Amino acid sequence: MQRTHLIYSCQIASLKMNIDDFTISTVDSWKLAAFVKMDEAFVRDAGFDIENYLINRFAKNFGRAEDNAFINGTGIQMPTGILNAINGADVGITTAEITYDNVIGLYFSVKPEYRRNAVWLMNDETALALRTLKDSAGNYLWRNSDDTILGKRVIISEYMPNTESDSKPIAFGDFSYYWVIGRSPVSFKTLSEKFALHDQIGYLAFEFLDGKLIRPEAVKVIQIKTEING
């Protein structure tokens, strides 16, 4: 069986939506597609429901691709991620390294109205580093056995960057202001005739979606300073 590849492709349509009394945001529709070919003999002799297996596999791959795009998407033929430099989250703290003080600073850089339902977003490596941070009295910042910092839940994503030069390793805020627009659910097609001359069957999955942070001040990030060598 071929490796499954997922791609974002053509823009289907644009829609301008009134977000509030002051803002109009343009929502696009991008096609996310995955395709795989399999030998007919393998499909016949597999001994299990190959289509159901592929549907589940496509669903998992689509979920990972969506998560990555909603965080790191460029907005060019794909959703605009929360870390996007132009249309993503506002920078709350700029620092050379993550310290207790700037984690606290990031928390308070978010307005109270957005802190109410706020969560933290980071990857495992950053979470591990935060587990070791202490205040001036030697108390751990992350003292609770549960996954909270300052009473707010921590969400782990493998698609958040590490703490490196010019990265944004921690985001904090109300992510309900990141709108995911699904123009259509995931569709699955079996292409039995297209590859018949090669004794193969094609399987195609696709969906149309977009994502955008419609209120950048609702989520803030820590920006690691760019290292200047020399």
TORKOLVO-778121 format. One record per residue (C-alpha): x negated, y negated, z. Coordinates in steps of 0.2 Angstrom, whole numbers, plus 5000, padded with zeros to 4 digits. Layout:
<pts>
XYZ ...
</pts>
This chain:
<pts>
500050005000 499449834996 499049705009 500449585012 500049405007 501149255013 501149095003 502148925004 502648874987 503748744978 504748604986 506648644983 507448474989 507248335000 508448265012 508448105022 509148125040 509547985052 508648035068 509247895078 509747705076 507947665071 507147805061 507547895045 506548055042 506348155026 506648335027 506048445013 506348635009 504848745006 504848925000 503849045011 503649215002 502849385004 502649514991 501949694991 501949834978 502050024982 501850184972 503550264968 502850434974 502350364991 504050284993 504950454989 503750555000 503550435014 504750535025 505550375033 506550225029 505150125020 506249975016 506749955035 504949965039 504449835027 505849715032 505249725050 503449705044 503949555034 504849475049 503349485060 502249415047 503449275043 503549235062 501649215063 501549115047 502948995054 502148975071 500448925062 501348805051 502348725065 500748695074 499448665060 500448635044 499848495033 501548445026 500948475009 502048625002 502348675020 503048615036 502148465045 501348535061 501348455078 499448425077 499548335060 498548185061 499748075052 501548135056 501148245072 501048215090 500348055097 498648065106 498848045124 497048065130 495348055121 493948145129 492348235127 492848385138 494348445147 494348395165 495648395180 495848205178 496248205159 497448345161 498348245174 498248095162 499048185148 500448235159 500848055163 500447985146 502148065141 503647955146 504748025160 506248055149 505148175139 504348255154 506048315160 506048465148 504148465144 503048615142 501148645139 500548725123 498748795122 497848955117 497149085128 495349015129 495948845134 497148925147 495649015154 494648855156 496048775165 496248915177 494448865183 494748675185 494748605202 495148435210 493948345221 494448445236 494148605228 495948655224 496348735208 497348635196 498248795191 498548865208 500248955205 500349135201 501649095188 501249015171 501548835176 500448675178 501148535188 502748625188 502848635169 502848805159 501348845149 501548925132 500149015124 499949015105 498449095096 498648955083 498148815095 496348765092 494848795104 494048655114 492948595100 492348435092 493848335084 495148465090 496748445099 496748595111 498148545122 499948475119 501148425131 502948365129 504748405124 504648515109 506548505106 506048355096 505148465084 506548505072 506448675062 507648665047 508048835039 508948805022 509148995020 508849155030 507549275025 508049365010 507349535005 507349604987 506849774980 506149754962 506349934955 506249894936 504949754935 503449874939 504250034932 502950054918 501650064932 502650184943 502750054956 504149964966 503949784972 504649714988 504949534990 505449435005 505649245005 506449095015 506648915013 506248805028 505448645035 504848585051 504448405058 504148315074 505448185073 504948085088 503048085089 503048005107 503948155114 502348265113 500648205117 498948295114 497248285121 496048235107 494248305109 492948165103 491948195087 490148245091 488948135083 487248215080 485648125079 
</pts>
